[in-house]
């Protein structure tokens, strides 16, 4: 579009660009050729601007091309890094299990619940970083993973569900969960708020609740207390996010 725009400016005058050897006005395709070179390099010298005005315009054209290419490169590199970080975070969560049920089984097998508590120590900061990356680089939302392990949308939904199913015994054996769970809840809330403000709308129906869900559990009450989004809306947003990324809620259901 930049190339086309500058070409139209030069084509506004029949003698804006001339052949450096014959001094004859450049043809349409030759003018377009000159503009392309001016945007990417300083040209080969076979065509030159005619007169002071067009010389100044050609300088602006070259400057525009330099800025455009530089910004494209400096934008692309952190975007690819953010994509890699997003997938790495998803894979880290996937290590815990592929579904709510498998993760809860994994947690229960660790009798003192220390391993899961250790996992939660770094989770909030990483989720918040991903949220900020989505704000800085909106294109991140359109990069979807073909595997469940690398799909952050699916893994975030799984983690959010798991937090509400934690047994009270876990908090008795690992009191630090009283801090870690709220921190993770708030981080996921920020992630959902970031996406829901621009990309997704809550699903019309709330996904089914597992049989073992208990609103009297410590974990459930902590989620309710520290989430600025009602749990029902929270789950509908997560369902919409999962489905928007091409997955089904059944893949994470307990």
N, C-alpha and C positions, 0 to 999 in steps of 0.2 A: 504493500500500500504506500509506503514511503517512496519507493522507486517510481510508482505510477504518479504520485502527487508531484514530485519534482519534475518528472518528464512532462507533465501537462504545463508546468510553469515555463519550462524552456521552450516548449512548442508554441507558447503564446507569441513568440517572435520568430519570424522566419530566419533571422540572422543571429540568433543567440549563440549558436555553435557553428564554427567553420572548420573546414579541413585545413590542417596546418601547412600542407604543401600547396594545394591549389587555391586556397583562400575562398573557396566556394562554400555557400551555406550547406550545412549538413542535412541529409535526408531525415525523414521521421525516424526510421529504424536506427540511423547513426546517432541521432540525438538521444534516443533511449539507451543506446549502447554507451554513450559518453556518461550519462547520468548513473548508470550501473557501476561504471568504473569509478566515478567520482565518490559514490557512496561507500565503496569498499577499499579503494586505493586512491592515489593521486592521478590515475590514468596512465596511458601509454604514450601520450603526446601526439597521436595521429589526429585528434580533434581537440580544439581549444576554444575557450569562450571568446566571444567577439566584444571588445570594448570593456571599459572599466566597470560598468554596471554588472555585466555578466561574469566578469572575473570575481567580483565580490560575491555574487550569487553562488558561483562555483565553490568558493571558500565555505560559505554557509552549508552548501550541500555536503561537502567533505566532512565538515564538523558534525553535521547531523548524523552522517553514516558512522563516524567514529564513536559518538555517544551511544547510538543505537546498538552497535555491535558490542561495545564495552558493557553496557547495561545488560544485554542479553546473556553474555558470558557470566558476569558477576551474579546474575539472578539464577541462572541454571545450576551452577555449582552447589549453592546452599540448598536448592530445591531437591536435588538428587541426594544430598546428604540427609535432608529431613525425611525423605522417603525411606532411606536405609535405616535411619533411627526409628522410624515408625514401625517398620517391619521387624526390626530387632526387638523392640519393646513387645510387640505382639508375640513373637516367638518365645520371649522370656516368660510371658504369661502362660503360653501354651504348654510349657514344661510342666506346669502344675496339673494339667489334665485337659481333655478335649470337651468336657461338658461339666455342668454343675455337679452332677452326681459323681463323676470320676474324681473331681477335685475334692469334694467333701469326703469321699472314701480315702483319698490320699491324706487329707488333714487328720482324719480320725485314726489312721494307722500311726501317725506321729503323736504318741500319747501325751506329750507335754505341749504340743502345738507350737513349738519354738520355730520350726522351719518355716511355717506359714507367716509367723510374726516377722521373721527376718526378711521374707520376701516383700512384705508390706512396707518395710522401712524405706525402700527406694522407689516404690511404685508412685506415690503422690507427686514427687518432683518430676519424674519422667512423664507422667500423664499431663501435668501442667505445661511442661516444655512442648509436648505435642500440640496442646491447645494453642499455645502462642505461635507455633510454627504454622498452624492452620490459619491464624489471623494474618501472619506475615506473608504467607504463600498460599493464597486461596486455592491454587491449582492442586494442592495436595489432596483435596477432597475427592478429586476425580481420578486418583490413582487407586485402583482396586486390586486386591490380591486374588489369584486363582485358587489359593489353598486356605484352609481354615486356620492353620497355624500362623500364617502371616497376615491374617485379616484382623486388624486392630478393632474394628467395629464389633466383630463377633467376640473377641477376647475381652473387651471392655464390658460387654453385656454379661458375659459369663462371670467375670469378677464381681460386678455389681450385684448379681443374684447371689453369689456365694457369700458375700458379706452379710446378707440378711439371714442366711441359714446357719451361721456359726452358732454352735451350742454354747450355752452359758458356761459350761465347764471350761471352754477355751479361755474365757476371761478370768476365770479363777486361777488357772495355771499360768496364764501369761497376762498379768495386769496391764502391760504396755499396750495391749490391744484396745484398751479404753481410749488411747490416744491415736494409735495407728489406724483403727477402723474409721473414726471421724475424719482424719486427715485424708484417707483414701476416698471416702464418700464426698468430701468437699472438692477434691481434685476431679473426680468423675463428674460432679455437678458442673464444675467450670467447663469441662470438656463438652458436656451436653449443651450448656448455655451458649458456648461458642458456635457450635454447629447448628443449633436450633434457630439462632438469630439470623442465619443466612441460608442454610442448606436444606434442613429437614423440618417437617411438621409432624407432630405426634400422630401415631396411628389412631384410628377411630376406636379400636377395641384394645383393651389391656390383655396382654398374653396370659394364659392360664397360670395359676399359682400352684406350686407343688404341695403335695399332701402334708409334708413336714414343716411347711411354713407356719410360723407362730408370731403373731404381732406382739406377744408378751415377752418374747426373747430380748435379751440385752442388745443383741446386734440389730434387731429390727427397730428397737426404740432409739438406738443411736443414729441409725440411718434417718429415721423420721425427724429426729431433733436437729441434725446437722445438714440436712439437705434443704436447700431453699426452694427446691421443686418438689411438690407432693409426690409421694411414692407411686401413685397410680399414673400420674403424668410422666414421671421419670421412666417407668417401665414401658409406657406407650412410645416415648421418644426412642428408647433403646430398641424396641421392636421395629420402629420405622427405620432406624439406622441400620440394623441388621439386614432387613429386607431390601433397603436401598442399595446395599452392597452385594446383593445377589444371594443371600443366605436365608434359611428358614429358622424360625424360633425353635422348632423341634430339634434342631441340631445342638442346642445348648440346654434344652429343658431338663430339669432334674428327674 
